[in-house]
Amino acid sequence: MNTPEHSQLGKSSAYVDQYDASLLFPIPRAAKRAEIGIAAGAPFFGADIWTAFELSWLNLRGKPQVALAHFTIPAETPNIIESKSFKLYLNSFNNTRFADAAAVLQRLRADIAEGVWRGGPAQSVGVRLMGPEQFDREPVFELDGLSLDRLDVECTHYQPAPELLRTAPEDGPVSEVLVSNLLKSNCLVTGQPDWGSVQISYSGLPILQEGLLQYLVSYRNHNEFHEQCVERIFMDIWTRCKPTKLTVYARYTRRGGLDINPFRTSHPQALPGNTRTARQ
C-alpha cells in the first residue's frame, strides 16, 4: 500500500520530460478517514477539484503547446493522487509529442482514472483542457457568504480543536453560508504551509460563529493533506453541531502549478464551478 512517506514529497526528484504515467502516486483515503470515524460509507458526497496551470506538450512538428487543465476527482474514489507526483507526471508531457489536444486529454483522463480508482471498480474522472484562446474566460471570484473574519476573537489553539464548535440550542434553525480566508494547514510530510479559503453552508441549529472561526484557525499548525483537512472539518461539524445539511468547500492556493479544492456535501447537489479566488 502506498503511504505518504514513500512518495517523492520532501525528496530530490529528477524532472522527467518524456511521458511517464508511473510517476503518479495514489494514496488510499481509508486510513485518514478511519481517524475521523469513517469506517465504511462516508456521510458525504463531493469531489476534489484540481487546476493545473503548467501543462505543456509538443505537437507533431515539435512546437510547444500550452493549456490549463481542470480535473474533477470524485470523493468516492479509493485514492487521492499525491500532489508532487501529479506535478512530476504533468512535467513528463513537456517534451512528448502528441497529435493534438484531444490526444493529451485522452491520456490524462485514462492515467488519472487508473490511479484514483486503483483497487476499486474502474470508473472515469472529469478532465477538461482550456487552450490559450480561452484563457480570458477564466474569472476570479471570492467565495460567497458572511465573513467570519470580521469577528475580533482571541485564538489560542493551533491544532484542531473540535470542542470549540458549539450551537445555540435556544435559537431556531437557520440556513446560512459562512466563509473565512484564515484557513492554513501544513503538508502532511514536508510541513510546508498550505493556505486556503473555506466556505461552510449548513442548515440546523445556529453554529456559534466565534467558536467556528477559532476552530478553523486551530488548523494552523496541523499537518494533513488538503482533502483530509476538509473531510475532518466536515466530520467535526457534522458530529458536534448535527446540522440537517452541511457543505464544506475549500480553495487552496496553488503549489507547483497546481491547486486543490475539496468539496464535501451531505446532500446531492451540483459541484461548484472551478473558479479561482484572487489568492489562487
C-alpha positions in Angstrom: 0.0 0.0 0.0 1.3 3.4 -0.9 1.9 5.8 2.1 2.8 9.5 2.0 6.3 8.7 3.4 7.0 6.6 0.3 6.1 9.4 -2.1 8.5 12.0 -3.6 7.4 14.6 -1.1 10.4 16.2 0.6 12.9 14.3 -1.6 15.1 15.4 -4.5 13.4 14.4 -7.8 14.6 14.1 -11.3 12.3 16.0 -13.6 11.3 13.6 -16.4 10.3 15.4 -19.5 9.1 12.3 -21.5 5.7 10.9 -20.8 5.6 8.5 -17.8 2.3 7.5 -16.2 4.2 5.6 -13.5 5.1 8.9 -11.8 1.5 9.2 -10.4 1.4 8.2 -6.8 -2.0 7.2 -5.5 -2.5 7.2 -1.7 -5.5 5.4 -0.2 -8.1 7.6 1.5 -9.2 4.9 4.0 -6.5 5.3 6.7 -7.1 9.0 7.2 -10.9 8.6 7.0 -10.7 5.9 9.8 -9.0 8.6 12.0 -12.2 10.8 11.8 -14.7 8.0 12.3 -15.4 6.9 8.8 -15.2 3.1 8.8 -17.4 2.3 5.9 -19.6 4.6 3.8 -18.8 8.3 4.2 -21.7 10.7 5.1 -20.9 13.0 2.3 -20.7 13.3 -1.5 -18.4 15.6 -3.4 -15.2 15.8 -5.4 -11.6 17.1 -5.3 -11.4 19.9 -8.0 -7.9 20.5 -9.3 -6.5 23.1 -11.6 -3.1 22.6 -13.4 -1.6 25.9 -14.6 1.6 24.4 -16.0 0.6 21.9 -18.7 2.6 21.8 -21.9 3.5 19.3 -24.7 4.8 19.3 -28.2 2.8 18.9 -31.4 3.9 16.5 -34.1 6.2 19.2 -35.5 7.9 19.8 -32.2 6.2 23.1 -31.4 5.3 23.6 -27.7 1.6 23.8 -26.8 0.1 25.1 -23.5 -3.2 24.7 -21.8 -4.9 24.9 -18.4 -6.4 21.7 -17.1 -9.3 21.2 -14.8 -9.7 17.8 -13.0 -12.7 16.6 -11.1 -11.9 13.5 -8.9 -15.0 12.0 -7.1 -14.8 11.8 -3.4 -15.8 8.1 -3.5 -12.5 7.2 -5.3 -10.4 4.8 -3.2 -7.3 7.0 -3.6 -6.1 10.6 -3.9 -3.1 11.5 -6.1 -0.2 12.9 -4.1 0.3 16.4 -5.5 4.1 16.4 -6.1 3.7 13.2 -8.1 0.9 14.9 -10.1 3.3 17.7 -10.9 6.1 15.3 -11.9 3.6 13.4 -14.1 2.4 16.6 -15.8 6.0 17.7 -16.4 6.6 14.4 -18.2 4.4 15.7 -21.0 6.8 18.7 -21.7 8.9 17.1 -24.4 6.4 14.5 -25.6 4.8 14.8 -29.0 1.0 14.4 -29.2 -1.2 14.6 -32.3 -3.5 17.2 -30.8 -5.0 18.4 -27.5 -7.6 15.6 -27.7 -4.9 13.0 -27.5 -3.5 14.7 -24.4 -6.9 14.8 -22.9 -7.5 11.1 -23.5 -4.1 10.3 -21.9 -4.7 12.4 -18.8 -8.2 11.0 -18.3 -7.1 7.4 -18.6 -4.0 7.7 -16.3 -5.6 9.7 -13.6 -8.7 7.5 -13.5 -6.5 4.4 -13.2 -4.7 5.9 -10.3 -7.6 7.2 -8.2 -9.8 4.2 -8.9 -7.0 1.6 -8.3 -8.2 -1.1 -6.0 -11.8 -0.5 -6.8 -14.1 -0.7 -9.8 -12.7 1.3 -12.7 -14.7 4.5 -13.4 -14.0 7.8 -15.0 -12.8 11.2 -13.8 -13.6 14.6 -15.2 -10.8 16.3 -17.2 -11.2 19.5 -19.3 -8.5 21.4 -21.2 -8.6 25.1 -21.9 -6.3 26.4 -24.7 -4.9 30.0 -24.8 -7.8 31.3 -26.8 -10.0 30.5 -23.7 -7.7 31.9 -21.0 -9.6 35.2 -20.8 -12.8 33.3 -19.8 -11.2 32.3 -16.5 -12.8 34.7 -14.0 -11.6 35.5 -10.4 -14.3 35.4 -7.7 -14.2 35.2 -3.9 -16.3 32.6 -2.1 -19.8 33.9 -1.3 -21.0 34.1 2.3 -20.9 36.0 5.5 -17.2 36.6 6.5 -16.2 35.0 9.8 -13.0 37.0 9.6 -14.9 40.2 10.7 -15.0 38.8 14.2 -12.4 40.0 16.8 -11.7 36.7 18.5 -8.9 35.5 20.7 -7.1 32.5 19.2 -5.1 30.2 21.3 -5.5 26.8 19.6 -3.3 25.8 16.6 -4.1 22.1 16.4 -7.7 21.0 15.5 -9.9 21.7 18.5 -13.4 20.4 17.7 -14.5 21.3 21.3 -14.6 24.9 20.1 -17.7 24.1 17.9 -20.9 24.9 19.7 -24.5 25.6 18.7 -27.2 27.9 20.2 -30.0 25.3 21.0 -32.3 28.1 22.3 -32.5 29.6 18.9 -34.5 28.3 16.0 -33.0 26.6 12.9 -31.2 28.7 10.4 -29.7 28.2 6.9 -26.5 30.2 6.4 -23.3 30.4 4.4 -20.1 31.4 6.2 -16.6 32.0 4.8 -13.1 32.5 6.1 -9.8 33.2 4.4 -7.9 32.2 7.5 -7.6 28.5 6.9 -4.0 27.3 7.0 -2.6 23.9 7.5 0.7 22.2 6.6 1.7 19.4 4.2 1.5 16.0 5.9 5.0 15.1 5.0 7.1 18.2 4.4 5.4 20.6 6.9 5.3 23.3 4.2 2.3 25.7 4.6 -0.9 25.3 2.7 -3.1 28.4 2.5 -6.8 28.3 1.8 -10.2 29.9 2.0 -13.2 27.9 3.2 -17.0 28.1 2.7 -19.3 26.4 5.1 -23.0 26.1 4.2 -25.4 24.5 6.6 -29.0 24.2 7.9 -29.8 23.5 11.5 -29.2 25.0 14.9 -27.1 28.1 14.7 -23.4 27.4 15.0 -21.7 30.0 17.2 -19.6 31.9 14.8 -16.8 32.9 17.2 -16.2 29.3 18.0 -16.3 28.2 14.4 -13.7 30.8 13.4 -11.5 29.8 16.3 -11.9 26.2 15.2 -10.8 26.9 11.6 -7.8 28.9 12.9 -6.9 25.8 15.0 -5.7 24.0 11.8 -2.8 26.5 11.6 -0.1 24.1 12.7 -1.9 20.9 11.7 -0.1 18.5 9.2 -2.6 16.9 6.8 -3.3 16.9 3.1 -6.0 19.4 1.7 -8.6 16.7 1.1 -8.1 15.2 4.6 -8.4 18.6 6.3 -11.7 19.4 4.6 -13.1 15.9 5.5 -12.0 16.5 9.1 -13.8 19.8 9.2 -16.9 18.3 7.7 -17.0 15.4 10.2 -16.3 17.6 13.2 -19.2 20.0 12.3 -21.4 17.1 11.3 -20.9 15.2 14.6 -20.7 18.0 17.1 -23.2 20.5 15.6 -25.6 18.0 14.0 -26.8 20.1 11.1 -29.5 18.7 8.9 -27.5 19.8 5.8 -23.8 20.6 5.5 -21.4 21.6 2.8 -17.7 22.4 3.2 -15.7 23.7 0.3 -12.1 24.9 0.4 -10.0 26.6 -2.2 -6.3 26.3 -1.6 -3.6 28.4 -3.2 -1.5 26.7 -5.8 1.8 24.9 -5.2 3.9 23.6 -8.0 1.4 24.9 -10.5 -1.5 23.0 -9.0 -4.4 24.0 -6.8 -6.6 21.5 -5.0 -10.2 22.5 -4.0 -12.0 19.8 -2.0 -15.9 19.9 -1.9 -17.9 17.8 0.5 -21.6 17.9 1.0 -24.2 15.8 2.9 -26.8 16.0 0.2 -26.7 15.7 -3.6 -26.1 18.9 -5.4 -24.2 20.3 -8.4 -20.5 20.8 -7.9 -19.3 24.4 -7.8 -17.7 25.9 -10.8 -13.9 25.7 -10.7 -13.5 29.4 -10.3 -10.3 30.6 -8.7 -10.0 33.2 -6.0 -7.7 36.2 -6.1 -5.1 34.4 -4.0 -5.0 31.5 -6.4 
